[in-house]
Amino acid sequence: MGEWSGKVVVITGATAGVGRATARRFARGGASIGLLARDEGRLAQTRREVEDLGGHALVVPVDVADADRIELAADLVERSLGPIDVWINNAMTSVFAELVDVTPAEYRSPQTWLSMHPGVRAAVLGAGALAVIASASAFARWLLRRAHP
């Protein structure tokens, strides 16, 4: 039994990059993982990886920008796997621009905000945990240099 055996983890953006690596890590610990992403082919590949590593996976094709569908996805995970212990909000969009060039509309990105609601709900109501990944600095190291010349 792994350290995450008996735990339910949901990962948005689970089919690439940080999300896929996170799914692999929880799989090695024996977690049951709700894999949420848009691309069904990549979801199937990620599910196979999770299961090969000792985890259990539920594939949920969903776009996190669709608030109703993301709520249904959270409900499906809970009905299928049990109460959510950890929600990892990884799917999002980013705006790469100087702060003065970013418009208010760009701050209202549905991919960033709407997908967090089920995770917050699951974490608060189920006494679980919420993780929000903002990995822009991994791809744009100049952001760090600009802030600290």
ChimeraX attribute file (.defattr): number of C-alpha atoms within 10 A of each C-alpha:
attribute: neighborCount
match mode: 1-to-1
recipient: residues
	/A:1	10
	/A:2	13
	/A:3	11
	/A:4	18
	/A:5	17
	/A:6	15
	/A:7	19
	/A:8	24
	/A:9	27
	/A:10	29
	/A:11	23
	/A:12	28
	/A:13	25
	/A:14	30
	/A:15	26
	/A:16	16
	/A:17	11
	/A:18	16
	/A:19	23
	/A:20	22
	/A:21	14
	/A:22	16
	/A:23	31
	/A:24	24
	/A:25	16
	/A:26	24
	/A:27	26
	/A:28	19
	/A:29	18
	/A:30	23
	/A:31	27
	/A:32	28
	/A:33	29
	/A:34	28
	/A:35	28
	/A:36	29
	/A:37	23
	/A:38	17
	/A:39	15
	/A:40	15
	/A:41	11
	/A:42	15
	/A:43	24
	/A:44	18
	/A:45	11
	/A:46	23
	/A:47	26
	/A:48	14
	/A:49	18
	/A:50	26
	/A:51	18
	/A:52	13
	/A:53	17
	/A:54	19
	/A:55	24
	/A:56	21
	/A:57	26
	/A:58	19
	/A:59	18
	/A:60	22
	/A:61	18
	/A:62	20
	/A:63	19
	/A:64	27
	/A:65	17
	/A:66	13
	/A:67	19
	/A:68	11
	/A:69	15
	/A:70	24
	/A:71	17
	/A:72	14
	/A:73	23
	/A:74	23
	/A:75	17
	/A:76	15
	/A:77	24
	/A:78	17
	/A:79	11
	/A:80	12
	/A:81	19
	/A:82	15
	/A:83	20
	/A:84	29
	/A:85	20
	/A:86	22
	/A:87	26
	/A:88	22
	/A:89	28
	/A:90	29
	/A:91	26
	/A:92	21
	/A:93	13
	/A:94	13
	/A:95	13
	/A:96	11
	/A:97	9
	/A:98	9
	/A:99	8
	/A:100	6
	/A:101	9
	/A:102	12
	/A:103	10
	/A:104	8
	/A:105	7
	/A:106	11
	/A:107	12
	/A:108	11
	/A:109	15
	/A:110	16
	/A:111	19
	/A:112	19
	/A:113	15
	/A:114	19
	/A:115	25
	/A:116	25
	/A:117	15
	/A:118	21
	/A:119	28
	/A:120	18
	/A:121	17
	/A:122	23
	/A:123	19
	/A:124	12
	/A:125	11
	/A:126	13
	/A:127	13
	/A:128	19
	/A:129	16
	/A:130	22
	/A:131	15
	/A:132	15
	/A:133	13
	/A:134	15
	/A:135	13
	/A:136	13
	/A:137	10
	/A:138	10
	/A:139	8
	/A:140	11
	/A:141	10
	/A:142	12
	/A:143	15
	/A:144	11
	/A:145	9
	/A:146	9
	/A:147	7
	/A:148	7
	/A:149	6
